[in-house]
Amino acid sequence: MTAANVIRLLDLLCGDDAFREAFSSAPSVAMAQHGLQPLTVAGACMIAGELAPKEEFIRVRNELQQQLARSSVFSHPHFFEAGAIAASLAMQEGAAAA
């Protein structure tokens, strides 16, 4: 995912209720509709739990931006579950350091 698209995705997740609703039910489709990445397979990435609240995204935005910019394709929907963002990022950083 490009750096510009990572920023746009986080802007939407931090402040756009309509996008957040669409993203909660079909992340791949919502991102394709906003031109963030091509639609590969609808439903390919899903959020198992509840989408994190805006405040949680705002709190860890910089770390998420760095992690998402490392991937060319969005493949981390588990990062966006309520109450799990910081732990997912820490686990990813620990794996990268090993």
N, C-alpha and C positions, 0 to 999 in steps of 0.2 A: 504494500500500500504506500502511495507517495506521502511525503511529509505533509503536503497541502491537504490531502484527503484525510489523513489522521487528524489534523487540526479541525477540519470541517466535521468529521464524525464526532469528535469530542464536544465541539460547539453544539451540535444537535442533541447529543446525549445530556449535556448540561442544561439545555434551555428550551428545547422544542418538544412540547407535550405530544403533538401529533406524530412526530417522528419516533419518539420514545414508545408510543403505543404500537406503531407499525413494527418497530424493531423488536419489541417484546414478543410478538407473535411470529415474525418471519425476518430475522436479521439480514439474510442474504438478499431477499427481495427489497427490503427497505433501503439497503445500501445501494443496490442497483438502481432503484428509482431516483435516488439522489445523486447518481453519477459517481459514487465513491469507489465502486469496482464493478466489473462486469458480473452479471448473474451467471454463476456456473451451474449450480443445481439448487433449485428452490428447496429450502429445508435442510441444506447441507450443514449449516451451522445453526444450532438452536441453543437457547438458554434453558438449562434444566430447571432452574428455580425462578425466582422473581428478579426482574431487572433492578439493579441498584438504584437508589434514589439519586436525584440530581446532586444533592449535597455530598454524597459519597464520591461521585465522579469528580466533583470540583476539588475535593480534598486530595485525591491521588492523580489528578490530571497530568502533571508533569511526568510521573513515573509511567503512566499508561501511554503517554505520547512517545516516550523513548522506546518502550517495549513494542508498540504497534508499528513504529517506523522501521523496526528491524525485520519485519515480515513483509514480503511482497504481496501476500494475499491474507485477508482477514481470516484467521483460523482459531481465534481465542474467545469464543462466546462465553466460556466459563469464567473469564476475567470479569464479566459484567454482572454477575449474580450479587444480589443484595448481601452485604456483610462479608463478601469473599474477595473483593478486589485486592486489598492490601496483601492478604495471605497468598493469593495466586501470584502476585508480582514477586513477593519474597521467595516463593518456591521456584519460580522461573529463574530468578537471579541466582539462587543457590545451585540450580542445575547447570546454569551457564558457567559458574565458577569451578565446577567439579571437573 
